[in-house]
Amino acid sequence: MTFLARDAELAALAEAHRAAAAGEPVTVLVGGEPGIGKTRLVTEFTAALPDLVLTGGCLALGADGLPYAPFTAVLRRLLRLHGPQWLTARLPGPGPYALAGWLPGLGAAPEGERRARLFEEVLTLLEAAAADRGLVLVLEDVHWVDAASAELLLFLVRNLAAPRTLLLVTHRDAEPAEDHPVRALLAALARLPQVRRVDPGPLGRDDLARLAGSALSAARVQEVHRRSGGNPLFATALLDSPGERTPAPLRELLLAGVRGLPEPAQAVLRVAAVLGEPVGPALLATVTGQPEPELEAALRPAVRRGLLLAGEEGYTFRHALLRSAVAEELLPGERRRLHAACARALTADPALVPPGQAAAALALHWHAAGDREAAYRAAWTAARAARAGYAYREELRLLERMLTESSAEPEVLRAAVRAALDARATVRGLELADAALAVTPEPAERALLLETRSLLKHRQGQDGLDDLREALALLPGEPSGVRGRLLATLASRLAVLSRPGEAAEAAAQALLLGERADDPAVRALALVTLAAGHARAGEHAAAVAACAEAERLAALAEDDDTLVLAAVMLTMAHKGAGDYPEAVRTAERGLALATRRGLAGNRGAVLASMLADGLFRLGHWPQARAVLVQALAEEPPPLYRAVLLTTRGLLDLAEGDLAQALAAAEAAAAPFAAGYPGREFLLPQRELTLLTALAGGDWATADRVLGELLADPALAEHPTQGWALVLAGQETNAMGADLGATGQSEAAEVVSRRAGQLGALAAQLAVPGPVQQAERATAEAWESGNWTAAVAAWRTLGQPYPLARALLRAGAAALAAGDRTAGADLLREAAQAAERLGARPLADRIAELTARERLTGAAVDRIGLTPRELEVLRLVAEGRSNREIGERLFISAKTAGVHVSNLLPKLGATSRTEAAALAHRLQLL
């Protein structure tokens, strides 16, 4: 099978290998379900390594299997490679050796307790093997580990300290039995700082499409992905066999174990395949008519063979495809009778399934049994239960099934519209909304439908104001909370669409109506919009107070959507005040709430973007990326996806992945193509487009985008985005000035004109908070060449990336003024920050300036490295251990370690790997 979609995993293994080469002890756990490709991943990675690769596998004999089986295989391979003399020369003492019991040729084994000595001997030989050429020790199938091997593995992970030693441990991610040694082993490994995880996930649809080639339609690939769960082994089999049924070769493979079971076990498995998962023993007993003791006796062979997994809630098939294959063996009439029997059993006793699942199970089984009336009633009950449990996609699926019946009521259609909104099915939601409006004449119900359609339109990238105004026109003098709710929604939309005056007026009216109707939900939503106005005006304390009251009222009204929106606004208020740590904490709490309430892919996506931005600004880039990856996996609607992609693109750009940043900018532009006017979402995307053009050296495109932005008369009303664009414009002008200096007169003329426009914009922009103050100081530094105030402002805010950029400019200015000492100091600090962040393009620019100005010697002097420390640093950069450094320099390993400890703080590095990278960046070597 083609090796696909493992770039991230291979990169993570390569990074672990580099860390091990630099002297860090590293163990990587590679976990996943059977067939996911753990062994293939490790094999592909190790194939190209120059190191010695030793592999040992655990045997499927359980916890009481052969002791030390994987390590016996590893040591015997060493014996075959080097012979007994190589081993004994490296083992302490003349013997007897504890390993003699494993390896022929080492003499007689010692008598008595030899466990401690055995462990030390294994450790010694592995470190000796690593010293020769580097070692990658691969231990496969650790989910089958025996107790003795588990102890030895944990000992090695804790004690292996030789450089160029990497441990790769593969295991299945199924929950082990309570008494299995792998449970305690994995728990102990997870607590060790040197242990990393790489978990190959299922293949995505795009990966399967590449695997399939162009012969299969996208719909077919999507179906294969659904049925296989992205498991490469199963997907390959399904791709080779078209049709709905499990392909014959795969079915035969899956059913081979089933057909070897006694007939009573097969009969119960057929029933279990119909009843759902997990299926409880009581339900199985009721449908089969067997007492539970007889049922357990029938199931035991299937459990022993691993075909059926026994858990606290019941029995589950090892894989969904196995269940499908068993169910396909049933005749149609047999299948309908089993579904009907299950539905009758659940009607009589809903407690036969876990709490909250009876309604959905009844809907499924009555539908499969062909009883349409009973299925309709059950689906309606199940849909309401799904909504109460925040399972909006399940709610929509059930309602859609009900809508296939000619007797479906308008109430079901209206419920489906709201479910589509919450399930992020915006296109389908708009279709359902149109259908619902056609059968809903009552003004209040119609107005609420129009409000929902407006929300769906907005998340697609339209303003949706026409629907809200039509809804309000339906209820001109309506005194109840419905008009207040519509006004509050209109106010919120106007705020997002950059119409703050109208938003404040509508919010004030909504607040008044909410107070008259004693409607906390309306008051809460109106207060969120008013808080936005306070934040825009720099009134941060008032914004925080309004958000706090909005949260209280939304909680009282049990209005989850407004609760999440209040968290969005509170996060924004903390950012406006320059308190990014508190903004991050607020966003984390809000996102956790959104996730619990099923809203992570809706309003929660905006919170995720704000959280990632806060982490990015505070220098926590890996955490920021993890937040964005998770948020995008929620499949948010187009507008919210664009917001997330914009944030990710800015991170990509800072890390040097221009191709991914360009793709993000292009994808994020799609919802704005029809003229969406909300500048809070639009302007960051345009900034990303401008910056990607700059990073790619395309000054003409960057200047064109800048010109379009500067032509917006409302830009000055948005200081948060406006100041960022001023700085991006100054970067654009700097590139244009370089082109002008090479004789391109057109560029010189444009730069002059843009400089005037940028200056005019900066003069109009308000400065509502500390971040804008720092941005203004940076803008002024571009004009004056004095970067002292900008550096100080970013340092105070604790934002390392803009600080490093300002330090670079300040260093360049100092060098231009002839102050090489100050310039070297500033560039060194900038380089350290860029290296810690992983800001490749910035680090490269610093390194280029350092080399161009020939600051290497000055940098060494200013850092304070002694000649001996510089020698040690060169060897550290080569990946040498303390012992190897000592051998090269004719000093002890302990003395080498002292030199390493001394040079790390001088470089501002926290590890040998970082020190080596920084030394290369600063051209110290």
Secondary structure, 3 states (H helix, E strand, C coil): CCCCCCHHHHHHHHHHHHHHHCCCCEEEEEEECCCCCHHHHHHHHHHCCCCEEEEEECCCCCCCCCCCHHHHHHHHHHHHHHCHHHHHHHCCCCCCCHHHHCCCCCCCCCCCCCHHHHHHHHHHHHHHHHHHHCEEEEEECHHHCCHHHHHHHHHHHHHCCCCCEEEEEEEECCCCCCCCHHHHHHHHHHCCCCEEEECCCCCCHHHHHHHHHHHCCHHHHHHHHHHHCCCHHHHHHHHCCCCCCCCHHHHHHHHHHHHCCCHHHHHHHHHHHHHCCCECHHHHHHHHCCCHHHHHHHHHHHHHCCCEEEECCEEEECCHHHHHHHHHCCCHHHHHHHHHHHHHHHHHCHHHCCCCCHHHHHHHHHHHHCCHHHHHHHHHHHHHHHHHCCCHHHHHHHHHHHHCCCCCCHHHHHHHHHHHHHCCCHHHHHHHHHHHHHCCCCHHHHHHHHHHHHHHHHHHCCCCHHHHHHHHHHCCCCCCHHHHHHHHHHHHHHHHCCCHHHHHHHHHHHHHHHHHCCCHHHHHHHHHHHHHHHHHCCCHHHHHHHHHHHHHHHHHHCCHHHHHHHHHHHHHHHHHCCCHHHHHHHHHHHHHHHHHCCCCCCHHHHHHHHHHHHHHHCCCHHHHHHHHHHHHHCCCCHHHHHHHHHHHHHHHHHHCCHHHHHHHHHHHHHHHCCCCCCHHHHHHHHHHHHHHHHHCCCHHHHHHHHHHHHCCCCHHHCHHHHHHHHHHHHHHHHHHHHHHHCCCHHHHHHHHHHHHHHHHHHHHCCCCCHHHHHHHHHHHHHHHCCCHHHHHHHHHHCCHHHHHHHHHHHHHHHHHCCCHHHHHHHHHHHHHHHHHHCCHHHHHHHHHHHHHCCCHHHHHHHHCCCHHHHHHHHHHHCCCCHHHHHHHHCCCHHHHHHHHHHHHHHHCCCCHHHHHHHHHHCCCC
